[in-house]
Amino acid sequence: MLRSQLVLVLASVFAGLTVVLAVLGFAYSPVALVVALPFGVTTYVLWYHASGRLKERIRRETRAGRARTTTERGGFGAGPREDWTGPRGGGSFRDARQRRATRRTSGPSARDAYQTLGVDPGADESAIRRAYREKVKEVHPDTENGSEQRFKRVNEAYERLSE
């Protein structure tokens, strides 16, 4: 609150200087009008900041920027270049993101996941989904023979195979 009051006081000082210079410019010399112009711009920016409108506009612009799709490009230098190699010289940003996404540090291996769901290693997505739904019905903790540990294991196996 104190900062916005200080900025508002500065804006009013600059507004006063702008008015004085504008009056002098009209009365004596047009050079004073040219000098008054930067003071007027500064007054407007300070007032815009003190009123909170600048903050709202920045927030709105960043939200709109996040909503933009990654394939959309605009302006100069919008987004990373596709041919840029990273700091270690190993491919583009997109390649690095894909490598990070596919790297798994925990969870079952693919073979264990197929075994947990009871499907063949060459099964397609619909067979995996069907097996997952049947297994979940069997091992859900709310059922009679259900177990939370087995339920978590089935979920991890399905996540592993659905990637």
FENJO-V763455 format. One record per helix or strand. SS is the DSSP state (H for helix, E for strand). FROM is the first residue (numbers start at 0). TO is the last residue. If there is no record, write none. Layout:
SS_FROM_TO + SS_FROM_TO
This chain:
H_1_26 + H_29_49 + H_52_66 + H_92_101 + H_109_116 + H_124_138 + H_147_161
